[in-house]
């Protein structure tokens, strides 16, 4: 049987992984947009 603490740990890990993925995607999108602007300027 899974205890409540174990469930909270799993939920915390899922939330952390989800936030990490969203942050990574936004960072990659920002870098790509900046590169496109830099290439477009020339």
Secondary structure, DSSP 8 states (H G I E B T S, - for coil): ---HHHHHHHHHHHHHHHHHHHHHHHHHHHHHHHHHHHHHH-
